[in-house]
Amino acid sequence: MVTARRPIGWPLLVALTNGRARISDERLTAAVRDKVILVTGSSYGIGEATARRLAVAGATVLLVARTEDQLQVVADEIRAGGGSASVYPANLADPTAVEELVRTVLAEHGRVDVLVSNAGKSIRRSIADTYQRFHDIERTNAINYLGPAKLVLELLPSMRERGSGHIVNVSTAGVRTPPMARWSAYLASKSAFDVWLRCVAQEVRGDGVTTSTVYMGLVHTRMSEPTPLLNKMPGLTPEQAADQVCTAVAERPHNITPPFVRPADAVGNLLRVPTDRLLEQYFWRTGGGKKR
């Protein structure tokens, strides 16, 4: 059983920098009861917390991740609490595995009402440390862009045929703020799927399929732990992040964006050169000059 961790930092600061959205249990239940919802990356972190809350609200959750044992732990605990959960281990970076996943899910459940595309890979590495590691870029894109895009492509035909469906992209606030050194592979991959899905949304809304993007602020999970700086910053717990995802599932907004993102985006575009120079100085002052 996952125990909710306390927010790191003052609650007001956490809310201002990372956003807070709390949908009531009653509203969520009314929106998702008896819906079939597929959640990727649901073995840990945001995906796990989201799947648990959706199951409590009466949804049938389909748990997707690579680690079958951990998925089974989550599913067993959901069922023990009276919820409905099915386990589908799959490597989303493998297109053939994605095709098999969707065939199996549609055969067993008949439909997927909502896709929560949450699975992702984080990587923080300078370009000097990437010279001989092109595979870092390939793997990050496979998980953050190509895999999610393939999953959407496989699910869209059935959604459009039924005239109903919703896709929630759990993205990062980093794609909306000025780019930062060391995060090139990660932010590029997340930006690629973000733009791709926004383009697709214009083509499928007329068929009853909607999309929402959650530009998630910092969340303290296993993914963020390897970066010491992030551990010192105010951030959300996985359960608080799941509130935002569940709000997107139920309310179907175009996007959910932390308060700091829009002004940061505006300043970054208006003062692009000074902003880049400022972040460049930060890079060099934090050890960026060690390799060439």
LINCOR-V831399 format. One line per field, one symbol per residue. burial: b if it has 16 or more other C-alpha atoms within 10 Angstrom, else e. A space follows every 50 residues. Layout:
# LINCOR-V831399
burial->???
This chain:
# LINCOR-V831399
burial->eeeeeebbeeeeebbebbbbbebeeeebbebbebbbbbbbbbbbbbbbbb bbbbbbbbbbbbbbbbbbebbbebbbebeeeebbbbbbbbbbbebebbbe bbeebeeeeebbbbbbbbbbbbbeebbeeeeeeeeebebbbbbbbbbbbb bbebbbebbbeeebbbbbbbbbbbbbbbbebbbbbbbbbbbbbbeebeee beebbeeebbbbbbbbbbbbbeeeeeeeeebebbbbbbbbbbbbbbbbbb ebeeebbbebbeeebeebeeeeeebbeeeeeebeeeebeeee
